[in-house]
Amino acid sequence: MSACQAELAEKEFHVRAIDQDGNVLIDETIATLRNGFFELWLPRNRRIELRIQGLNRKAKGTIETSDDSKTCITTFRLR
């Protein structure tokens, strides 16, 4: 059995998710879990710009929520 462990456990980040139509889906502070990850529940079939801010750093990128989209994304880098 294996488990993933991220570097920033139990830290708070401001997360903003906006879909392709300009709808704000998430705009709140979210804490990472003990494993260092956080979960987002997003509507299907959307292209979403995701912005993450915390620890004086930012990450930004686009994700999609189609049937064949990845459900675990670990490529956002805080800079």
C-alpha atoms as an extended CHARMM CRD file, in Angstrom:
* protein
*
        79  EXT
         1         1  MET       CA              0.0000000000        0.0000000000        0.0000000000  PROA      1               0.0000000000
         2         2  SER       CA              1.2420000000        3.4790000000       -0.7720000000  PROA      2               0.0000000000
         3         3  ALA       CA              0.0600000000        6.9910000000       -0.1020000000  PROA      3               0.0000000000
         4         4  CYS       CA              0.9090000000       10.3890000000       -1.5160000000  PROA      4               0.0000000000
         5         5  GLN       CA              2.2700000000       13.0640000000        0.7670000000  PROA      5               0.0000000000
         6         6  ALA       CA              2.5730000000       16.6750000000       -0.3820000000  PROA      6               0.0000000000
         7         7  GLU       CA              4.8890000000       19.2310000000        1.1610000000  PROA      7               0.0000000000
         8         8  LEU       CA              2.4130000000       21.7590000000        2.5600000000  PROA      8               0.0000000000
         9         9  ALA       CA              0.2070000000       19.9480000000        5.0560000000  PROA      9               0.0000000000
        10        10  GLU       CA             -2.4750000000       21.8760000000        6.9220000000  PROA      10              0.0000000000
        11        11  LYS       CA             -1.7600000000       25.2510000000        5.2970000000  PROA      11              0.0000000000
        12        12  GLU       CA             -4.3550000000       27.8000000000        4.1800000000  PROA      12              0.0000000000
        13        13  PHE       CA             -4.6660000000       29.0250000000        0.6030000000  PROA      13              0.0000000000
        14        14  HSD       CA             -7.0600000000       31.3400000000       -1.1370000000  PROA      14              0.0000000000
        15        15  VAL       CA             -8.5730000000       29.4680000000       -4.0760000000  PROA      15              0.0000000000
        16        16  ARG       CA            -10.4990000000       31.0890000000       -6.9190000000  PROA      16              0.0000000000
        17        17  ALA       CA            -12.0580000000       29.0630000000       -9.7410000000  PROA      17              0.0000000000
        18        18  ILE       CA            -13.7480000000       30.7510000000      -12.7110000000  PROA      18              0.0000000000
        19        19  ASP       CA            -15.3630000000       28.8260000000      -15.5720000000  PROA      19              0.0000000000
        20        20  GLN       CA            -15.2530000000       29.6390000000      -19.2810000000  PROA      20              0.0000000000
        21        21  ASP       CA            -18.4500000000       31.7180000000      -18.9670000000  PROA      21              0.0000000000
        22        22  GLY       CA            -17.0050000000       33.9190000000      -16.2140000000  PROA      22              0.0000000000
        23        23  ASN       CA            -18.9470000000       32.2410000000      -13.3970000000  PROA      23              0.0000000000
        24        24  VAL       CA            -17.0830000000       32.2680000000      -10.0880000000  PROA      24              0.0000000000
        25        25  LEU       CA            -17.3120000000       28.7110000000       -8.8110000000  PROA      25              0.0000000000
        26        26  ILE       CA            -15.0270000000       29.0280000000       -5.7910000000  PROA      26              0.0000000000
        27        27  ASP       CA            -13.6240000000       32.1120000000       -4.0640000000  PROA      27              0.0000000000
        28        28  GLU       CA            -12.6090000000       31.1190000000       -0.5650000000  PROA      28              0.0000000000
        29        29  THR       CA             -9.8270000000       30.1050000000        1.7700000000  PROA      29              0.0000000000
        30        30  ILE       CA             -9.2080000000       26.3770000000        1.7980000000  PROA      30              0.0000000000
        31        31  ALA       CA             -6.8410000000       24.4610000000        4.0820000000  PROA      31              0.0000000000
        32        32  THR       CA             -4.8020000000       21.5670000000        2.8120000000  PROA      32              0.0000000000
        33        33  LEU       CA             -5.4170000000       18.2380000000        4.4660000000  PROA      33              0.0000000000
        34        34  ARG       CA             -2.8710000000       16.3870000000        6.6080000000  PROA      34              0.0000000000
        35        35  ASN       CA             -1.5160000000       14.8150000000        3.4280000000  PROA      35              0.0000000000
        36        36  GLY       CA             -0.8550000000       18.2930000000        1.9610000000  PROA      36              0.0000000000
        37        37  PHE       CA             -3.5400000000       18.1690000000       -0.7460000000  PROA      37              0.0000000000
        38        38  PHE       CA             -6.9260000000       19.8520000000       -0.9590000000  PROA      38              0.0000000000
        39        39  GLU       CA            -10.0610000000       18.7010000000       -2.7280000000  PROA      39              0.0000000000
        40        40  LEU       CA            -12.2900000000       20.7270000000       -5.0120000000  PROA      40              0.0000000000
        41        41  TRP       CA            -15.6940000000       19.6430000000       -6.2560000000  PROA      41              0.0000000000
        42        42  LEU       CA            -16.2990000000       21.3060000000       -9.6140000000  PROA      42              0.0000000000
        43        43  PRO       CA            -19.1110000000       21.0140000000      -12.1790000000  PROA      43              0.0000000000
        44        44  ARG       CA            -18.6390000000       18.7120000000      -15.1620000000  PROA      44              0.0000000000
        45        45  ASN       CA            -17.8370000000       19.7860000000      -18.6900000000  PROA      45              0.0000000000
        46        46  ARG       CA            -16.2240000000       23.0990000000      -17.8350000000  PROA      46              0.0000000000
        47        47  ARG       CA            -12.9300000000       24.7620000000      -18.6280000000  PROA      47              0.0000000000
        48        48  ILE       CA            -11.8500000000       26.4070000000      -15.3710000000  PROA      48              0.0000000000
        49        49  GLU       CA             -9.1540000000       28.9280000000      -14.5760000000  PROA      49              0.0000000000
        50        50  LEU       CA             -7.7860000000       28.1140000000      -11.1530000000  PROA      50              0.0000000000
        51        51  ARG       CA             -5.8140000000       30.6090000000       -9.0370000000  PROA      51              0.0000000000
        52        52  ILE       CA             -4.1780000000       29.6020000000       -5.7720000000  PROA      52              0.0000000000
        53        53  GLN       CA             -2.5140000000       32.0750000000       -3.3810000000  PROA      53              0.0000000000
        54        54  GLY       CA             -0.7710000000       31.4950000000       -0.0840000000  PROA      54              0.0000000000
        55        55  LEU       CA              2.5350000000       31.6840000000        1.7450000000  PROA      55              0.0000000000
        56        56  ASN       CA              3.3480000000       34.8240000000       -0.3000000000  PROA      56              0.0000000000
        57        57  ARG       CA              3.2310000000       32.7910000000       -3.5140000000  PROA      57              0.0000000000
        58        58  LYS       CA              0.8070000000       32.1830000000       -6.3770000000  PROA      58              0.0000000000
        59        59  ALA       CA             -0.0970000000       29.4800000000       -8.8730000000  PROA      59              0.0000000000
        60        60  LYS       CA             -2.3940000000       29.7950000000      -11.8670000000  PROA      60              0.0000000000
        61        61  GLY       CA             -3.5680000000       27.4050000000      -14.5440000000  PROA      61              0.0000000000
        62        62  THR       CA             -6.4740000000       25.9700000000      -16.4590000000  PROA      62              0.0000000000
        63        63  ILE       CA             -8.1540000000       22.6430000000      -15.8300000000  PROA      63              0.0000000000
        64        64  GLU       CA            -11.0260000000       20.8570000000      -17.5460000000  PROA      64              0.0000000000
        65        65  THR       CA            -13.7470000000       18.7130000000      -16.0170000000  PROA      65              0.0000000000
        66        66  SER       CA            -14.8100000000       16.5020000000      -18.9130000000  PROA      66              0.0000000000
        67        67  ASP       CA            -15.3600000000       12.7500000000      -18.6070000000  PROA      67              0.0000000000
        68        68  ASP       CA            -11.7540000000       12.0070000000      -19.6140000000  PROA      68              0.0000000000
        69        69  SER       CA            -10.1170000000       14.7110000000      -17.4490000000  PROA      69              0.0000000000
        70        70  LYS       CA             -7.6200000000       13.8700000000      -14.7510000000  PROA      70              0.0000000000
        71        71  THR       CA             -9.0510000000       13.8340000000      -11.2420000000  PROA      71              0.0000000000
        72        72  CYS       CA             -5.7700000000       14.3340000000       -9.4030000000  PROA      72              0.0000000000
        73        73  ILE       CA             -3.7400000000       17.3180000000      -10.5440000000  PROA      73              0.0000000000
        74        74  THR       CA             -0.3230000000       17.8910000000       -8.9980000000  PROA      74              0.0000000000
        75        75  THR       CA              1.2620000000       20.2330000000      -11.5400000000  PROA      75              0.0000000000
        76        76  PHE       CA              0.4190000000       23.6280000000      -10.0170000000  PROA      76              0.0000000000
        77        77  ARG       CA              3.6130000000       25.2310000000       -8.6780000000  PROA      77              0.0000000000
        78        78  LEU       CA              3.6070000000       28.0920000000       -6.1890000000  PROA      78              0.0000000000
        79        79  ARG       CA              6.0350000000       30.8090000000       -7.2540000000  PROA      79              0.0000000000
